[in-house]
Amino acid sequence: MALAQDDIEQIQWLIKKALSETPETLNANVRYELDLRERTIRVEEELKHQRELMVEGFKQMEKRFEQVDKRIEHMQLEMNKRFEQIDKRFEQVDKRFEQVDKRFEQVDKRFEQMQLEMNKRFEQIQLEMNKRFEQVDKRFEQQHQEIMGLHHEIKLLMRWSFGTLLAIGGLIVAVLRLAA
């Protein structure tokens, strides 16, 4: 049996009338309980919504952590590549230092060779100088001998001159005595 619209309106009117006739305390309790149930439902819905938001936030945090992990791994790879490049550069620098060391060794050898050559040349020059000094000494010795020879000749000449002077002086004195 289907209810007509008039019947439904009458039932609603009766319910409203019964509700309005009931004391206010009963109505207040029912309204309070209804409000509490509505609030509880709202709180449960909010909690459910908060839980969904937290789950979504955790998912996003996981994604971010994965991204950060990927970035860190990428940075580590780049750092490792850079360190390898730096190691290669250090190896190149080490090779250059080795080349410089070899060059210094070559320069040291050249200096040693030059030192030996200079020592030989100084020794040769010293020998040549000694020979020349010996020649000069011989020359001085010869000149000394020549001077000594001249000195001896002058001495002899002086003796002869003195002897001749004495003889002529004696003759003059004798002639003057005889003539006197």
JOVEN-V54335 format. One record per residue. N is the residue number from 1. PHI is phi in whole degrees, -180 to 180 (NA if undefined). Layout:
{{N:PHI} {N:PHI}}
//
This chain:
{{1:NA} {2:-94} {3:-91} {4:-87} {5:-65} {6:-65} {7:-65} {8:-65} {9:-68} {10:-67} {11:-63} {12:-63} {13:-66} {14:-66} {15:-66} {16:-63} {17:-66} {18:-65} {19:-69} {20:-75} {21:-81} {22:-67} {23:-61} {24:-64} {25:-64} {26:-66} {27:-62} {28:-65} {29:-64} {30:-67} {31:-63} {32:-63} {33:-66} {34:-63} {35:-61} {36:-62} {37:-64} {38:-61} {39:-62} {40:-60} {41:-64} {42:-63} {43:-62} {44:-61} {45:-65} {46:-64} {47:-63} {48:-62} {49:-64} {50:-61} {51:-61} {52:-63} {53:-63} {54:-65} {55:-62} {56:-63} {57:-62} {58:-64} {59:-63} {60:-65} {61:-63} {62:-61} {63:-61} {64:-64} {65:-61} {66:-64} {67:-63} {68:-63} {69:-59} {70:-63} {71:-62} {72:-63} {73:-62} {74:-63} {75:-63} {76:-63} {77:-62} {78:-64} {79:-63} {80:-62} {81:-62} {82:-64} {83:-63} {84:-65} {85:-63} {86:-64} {87:-60} {88:-62} {89:-63} {90:-63} {91:-64} {92:-63} {93:-63} {94:-61} {95:-63} {96:-63} {97:-63} {98:-63} {99:-63} {100:-63} {101:-61} {102:-62} {103:-63} {104:-63} {105:-63} {106:-63} {107:-62} {108:-61} {109:-62} {110:-61} {111:-62} {112:-62} {113:-62} {114:-63} {115:-63} {116:-63} {117:-62} {118:-63} {119:-62} {120:-62} {121:-65} {122:-63} {123:-64} {124:-62} {125:-63} {126:-62} {127:-63} {128:-63} {129:-64} {130:-62} {131:-61} {132:-66} {133:-64} {134:-64} {135:-63} {136:-62} {137:-60} {138:-62} {139:-63} {140:-63} {141:-63} {142:-62} {143:-65} {144:-63} {145:-64} {146:-64} {147:-63} {148:-64} {149:-63} {150:-62} {151:-62} {152:-65} {153:-65} {154:-63} {155:-60} {156:-64} {157:-62} {158:-64} {159:-64} {160:-65} {161:-64} {162:-65} {163:-62} {164:-66} {165:-61} {166:-65} {167:-67} {168:-66} {169:-62} {170:-65} {171:-65} {172:-66} {173:-64} {174:-66} {175:-67} {176:-71} {177:-75} {178:-69} {179:-83} {180:-98}}
//
